[in-house]
Amino acid sequence: MPVKNRFAEMLPEITAWRRDFHENPELLFDVHRTAGIVAEKLREFGVDEVTEGIGRTGVVAVIKGRATGSGKVIGLRADMDALPIYEATGAEHASKTPGKMHACGHDGHTAMLLGAAKYLAETRNFDGTVVVIFQPAEEGGGGGKVMCDDGMMDRWGIQEVYGMHNMPGLPVGQFAIREGAFFAATDQFKIHVEGLGGHAAKPHDTVDTTVVAAQLVSALQTIASRNHDPVKNLVVSVTSFRTESEAFNVIPQHVELKGTVRTMDAETREMAETRIKALAEGICSAFGARADVTYMRGYPVMVNSPEQTAFAAEVAQKVSGACHPAPLVMGGEDFAFMLEERPGAYILVGNGDTAMVHHPEYDFDDNAIPAGCSWWAEIVESRMPAA
């Protein structure tokens, strides 16, 4: 089964939806316009049920097949939020809101799932129930967890759940997936270093927090290079170094470091947190300073279930003729929360030779729409075949 002809016919319509979303990006849970359009279109499609406000601003809709005797219920999820980035694509459909843009392709994900929902509501060529999930706040807000905490999985009886993300560098319309750990756990840390400020001409009368914090930045790199098994995966990155002074002749009393930790297993996650605290406290103490460490657990490791991964790959092969093995991704994905509650799989669809996601020149390739929609639809029709 190649790309479904219906989606080739619908491509101009779905593209128009996608570009409208792109022109009007919204952040985190503040996706009221996007969610409103999604809910309105779902009702126009004639789905069986539309519920707004799940996970604050999420939308959930139900589509029943011609028969429901199988008792099967499948969830399909897309994310709706954008990023706080100034767009530099120069596209006619570029963001109308300075400082906000769809730099990760969630506009494409939402449009593709809407297209699949329209098709499934038209044809209903399956035996079971589809629950389409439009999620806010994937980009750091944990919207997937909030939807799950609202009881989404139990309320609609979802038995397994599937997600999709575009991938620059993978040919348009092709797919890639991997079983097991796929996207990393994403934690954050803040280290407040307090010393003794003073005049830069008299450093001996101070405890120089800039020097202490600089030593700490270097030491934190040894967690990956000297405390961690080199055949496993770990990233520790200090991403911000701020002092309270901008003067040329002042040694600051306080310095704050911020950073991120990316891991693929619970043991490594625990080790990294422990070592960050130990290094910060030990180095600061050695220099006569004090460290206050705040470690914030973020998204968990996203783990694809074996059975559902094999099935998702089989469907991708039907749609595009191939499904490639995907590499581990040290970025985070809060679909992980849904996969902690139900078995399922997350797949990548090619976005071609474009800028990488989270870049100001990134744009979703509309030519990927028919393949993405076809994968969604075929997941349903193959997993819950009509008698």
Stockholm file with secondary structure:
# STOCKHOLM 1.0

chainA/1-387         MPVKNRFAEMLPEITAWRRDFHENPELLFDVHRTAGIVAEKLREFGVDEVTEGIGRTGVVAVIKGRATGSGKVIGLRADMDALPIYEATGAEHASKTPGKMHACGHDGHTAMLLGAAKYLAETRNFDGTVVVIFQPAEEGGGGGKVMCDDGMMDRWGIQEVYGMHNMPGLPVGQFAIREGAFFAATDQFKIHVEGLGGHAAKPHDTVDTTVVAAQLVSALQTIASRNHDPVKNLVVSVTSFRTESEAFNVIPQHVELKGTVRTMDAETREMAETRIKALAEGICSAFGARADVTYMRGYPVMVNSPEQTAFAAEVAQKVSGACHPAPLVMGGEDFAFMLEERPGAYILVGNGDTAMVHHPEYDFDDNAIPAGCSWWAEIVESRMPAA
#=GR chainA/1-387 SS CCSCHHHHHHHHHHHHHHHHHHHSCCBTTCCHHHHHHHHHHHHHHTCSEEEEEETTTEEEEEEECSBCTTCCEEEEEEECCBBSCCCCCCCTTCCSSTTCBCCSSHHHHHHHHHHHHHHHHHHCCBBSEEEEEEESCCSSSCHHHHHHHTTHHHHTTCCEEEEEEEETTSCTTCEEECSEEEECEEEEEEEEEECBCEETTCGGGSBCHHHHHHHHHHHHTHHHHHSSCTTSCEEEEEEEEEESCCCSSEECSEEEEEEEEEESSHHHHHHHHHHHHHHHHHHHHHTTCEEEEEEEEEECCEEECHHHHHHHHHHHHHHHSCEEECCCBCSCCTHHHHHHHSCEEEEEEECCSCCCTTSTTCCCCGGGHHHHHHHHHHHHHHHSBCC
#=GC SS_cons         CCSCHHHHHHHHHHHHHHHHHHHSCCBTTCCHHHHHHHHHHHHHHTCSEEEEEETTTEEEEEEECSBCTTCCEEEEEEECCBBSCCCCCCCTTCCSSTTCBCCSSHHHHHHHHHHHHHHHHHHCCBBSEEEEEEESCCSSSCHHHHHHHTTHHHHTTCCEEEEEEEETTSCTTCEEECSEEEECEEEEEEEEEECBCEETTCGGGSBCHHHHHHHHHHHHTHHHHHSSCTTSCEEEEEEEEEESCCCSSEECSEEEEEEEEEESSHHHHHHHHHHHHHHHHHHHHHTTCEEEEEEEEEECCEEECHHHHHHHHHHHHHHHSCEEECCCBCSCCTHHHHHHHSCEEEEEEECCSCCCTTSTTCCCCGGGHHHHHHHHHHHHHHHSBCC
//
